[in-house]
Structures are given as C-alpha cells and as structure tokens.
Amino acid sequence: MNEIVNNSKNLRWMMIAIALMAIAGCTSPAEKETAKRPNILIIMSDNQSAIHTGVYGDSTVRTPQMDSIAREGVRFTNAFCNSPSCTPSRAGYLTGQDIWRLKEGANLWSILPTEYPLYTDLLEASGYEVGFQGKGWGPGSFEANGRKHNPAGNPYKSFNEFLQLKKKDAPWTYWISSLHPHRPYEVGSGEKAGIDLSKIKVPKYLPDNDSVRKDIADYYYAIEMFDKELGDALRLLRESGELENTIVVVCSDNGWQMPRGLANLYDFGTHVPLIISWPGKFNKGTVANELVTLNDLAPTFLELAGVAIPSTVTAKSLLPVLDKNSKDTVTKRDFVVLGRERHAFVRQHGMGYPGRAIRTSQYLYIRNYEPNRWAAGDPPLYGDIDPYMLNYPGPAKFYLIANKDNPAVKPLFELGMGKRPAEELFDILRDPDELHNLAADPAYKNVKEKLAAQMQQYLVQTKDPRATGGDVSVWDKAPYFSDIDKRAHPSADAIRQFKLDSVYDYLK
C-alpha cells in the first residue's frame, strides 16, 4: 500500500515538473528578447529648424546620418516645440506638460519646479539607467530649487563613458544634448567647408545678399557638425551590441537663431525635425504628417517602458503612429497650441513678451498679449535675436540693423524687429514664409475667430493663467539666473558700427 502511495506521489510531482518545464518552454529566447524593455537614445540639436535637413528637403546642407535614420524609421513633418526657447522647450519635453502649467519653468534661465514629474525620474525609479551629456535641461539653475542634478538625469562626459559605466543588464535612456548649431558660429566656416552659397535658399523675411548667405552657410556647417556627432553615437551604439533593442530619437529643441526664428512663435522658431527609429519594431521609411510636439515624447517613452503616465501630462503618446503592430487607434489632432513667456533678459526690468499660438495644417494664429512691448527686445540691441547683446558676430542681424533705413530693407527690418499687433494670422500653404498678416482681413474673419476660440478653449482646459485670469506675474518677476545678461556689453565693433553705448543696464 505504502509503495502505491509513494508511486502516486512520485507520479504527481513528475507531472508537475513536466508542466512547469512545458510552461517555461513556451517562451522562446526570441520572445524573451522581445519582452525586454527598450533602451532610448535621444540626440537633440540646439536651435535647428526642421527645413534645414537633407531629408526634409534642403539640398544644400549635408546630413547623411539624419537622412539614414529617416530611411529606417518615422519622420514627422509637422513636429513643433511647445515653446521657441531652450529652457521651456526642454521642460515641456521632460514633463509632457504645456509650458504655461510649469510656473517659472516657462522662462529661459529659470528653475523647473520639483512638483512636476519628469519622465527621466520615473524611468529611473522603474529600473532604467538614466544619463545625459551637454545642456540637458537649461539654461537655468537646478540647484536653486534643491535638485541634486540636472532634470535630464545623471551627467556623463560622453555616451561612451555612459555605455562603459551603466549596469550591464538594466534598460537605459541617454540624452545627447548637442551644442550645435547654436551660435556663435565661426565666421566663414561654411564657405570654407565647401557649402555652395549660390545654392542656399534664403527665406523671404531675410535680405538675400552675400552677408546673409554666408551667415546661413556657417549655420549649415554647424548642422553638419551635429550630423557627425549623430554618426559617432550610432557607431558606438552598434559596437555596444544594443542597437536592435534601442529606440533612436533625433530632434531639435527649437528653430534657428535668425530674426523671426528662435524666441518667436512663427514656424521658423517652433517647427523642428523629429525622426524616430527602432529597427524591426517601428514603421520603416515612413512619413507622418500628424501634428505633434516634443512634449509627446515623454508619454511615449513611459508607455514603451511600461510606466504609468502621470495624470498631469497634457501630451499624448506617439506609439500608435510609430508601431506597425499597434492596435491603438491614432487620434489625430486638428491643432497644436504653443506658447512663450520671457526669453532673454532684454527689456527694462526683465519684462517678457508673452504669446500663445495655435497651429493647424494650414493656419497659424498668434495672440500677442503685450503688443506695446518690443517683440525682439528693446532697441537698439533687439536682444531676443542672437547675438543678443551684439557681443559677437551675427551678419544677418547686423545687416538688418545697419540698413534699416534703406527702403528695400526696412520692411524686413520691421518684420524681424518692429512691434507687432495683438493678433497675427498666416495661411501657411499660400504664404510659407509668413509675410502677410491676415488678422485684419475681412475675408479671414471666420477663420481667425474659429482659431482664437479653439485656442482659448484649450488654454482654459489646460489651466493657462493667461486664459483663466490667474496670476501671470510669476513670469516677469521670476529670477533670471544669468546676471551677465542683465547688463549688456556690445562688442567694440558693434559700438563703433551702430554708435552704441558700452553698457545697457536692463535693471534700471
């Protein structure tokens, strides 16, 4: 009897063991690999407009690495930064929230309040190794409100150092925050590098002359330097053996540093490149025309990592557009809403130039809340246009200032540096250079009113103090953590050329 019982027990344990082995055998090595959480590599240029990339249609600038990533992934044609200013753009990207929800975080050279969850912190808490190099979030002071390190994550000298020091089996995210193509440029570097000045397409809001073409060529050369950085990073990624499980994101924080570019709500300040690739997982060689913002990257990363998206996030995941196997339905936006507060400290007493914009596939509507202020900063420096203190060369800006009374140049000077009306409306399809403000045109009355109402509804929904009647003083009164900017010192050349004072004190 005991033998029968023992045999019965043995048989039962053998059956359990066989079942467990069968269950374990159901997950193949390939499926286990698929189940791994992906690595995320972000490579961000600094002040690059979308149109100045080979794959976006520019035949003069040479960007083979960006073009290659686009062939392997998804290229977004209507990607925008949430704000045309480095610090708030990067704050929106890190939080997935509209910049007007971030208090001082909406300003350049500010803080990013600790109350707002960051995708970097959330990924790190879930087991990701998190690192960055370069600017990351900023410019600003993370120390001023008690952060232990830059909101971008843990600082490293290079991507190679990060790959060497990170935990071997942990998923990771790394942000390469390039310095290119941020000004100042080496004057003449573009022409010296072989960029053909005659092939440069000068936008109609800038004078088309040799000085401006050379300035654009220098900018192009800086973009090509960024593209080489991208190539170096991809080489290291391939050598690490982790390419197949790594999502690569290539983008820029905001548009180029020309008049009507950086610090402006025109497309030249907000329309940025965005290319995302994950070999074998995401759509390949795809062009996505959906209206998106850099803020959408935070919820995308969290969803890919299996981390809950905070309820405060106002952006939405891009995964339905990216993943060829996604069962989610793509909910296309009809518009995106963008904004700006104080960029540089370039008006008396630190006043900003607040504005909001709504961008559809055809129209751009802008609301300027303080039209009596100088959009480009107080004259004669017009400091929201780089070089902001006229303390280093900026041929395009210098030419406009030097020739502002020339009848052929004056309209372009006014476009870039003059005061602006409370409302602006542009038909992007008919007027891609955004030269003709249609806000007062009776034929566009209904279009303007519809866009204004849509924008107001969204701003109220997302609790923008400028739309709800809340306290907006935080943005003009917030600390600015670069004291040198508050007393501008133009260069000797600028002083001589434009008959300037040697110091401009914006605190008086």
Secondary structure, DSSP 8 states (H G I E B T S, - for coil): -HHHHHHHHHHHHHHHHHHHHHHHHTS-HHHHHHHS--EEEEEEESS--TTSSGGGT-SSS--HHHHHHHHHSEEEEEEE-SSSSHHHHHHHHHHTS-GGGSGGGGSTTB---TTS--HHHHHHHTT-EEEEEES-S-SB-SGGGT-SS-TT-EE-S-HHHHHHHS-TTS-EEEEEE--TT-S---TTHHHHTT--GGG----TTS--SHHHHHHHHHHHHHHHHHHHHHHHHHHHHHHHT-GGGEEEEEEESS--SSTTSTTSSSHHHHB--EEEE-TTTB-SSEEEEEEEEGGGHHHHHHHHHT----TT--S---HHHHBTT--S-----S-EEEEE---SS-SGGG----EEEEE-SSEEEEEES-TTS-TT-STTT-TTSSSTTS-S--HHHHHHHHTTTSTTTHHHHHHHHS---SEEEEETTT-TT-----TT-GGGHHHHHHHHHHHHHHHHHTT-HHHHT---HHHHHS--S-GGGGEE---HHHHHHHT--S-EETT-
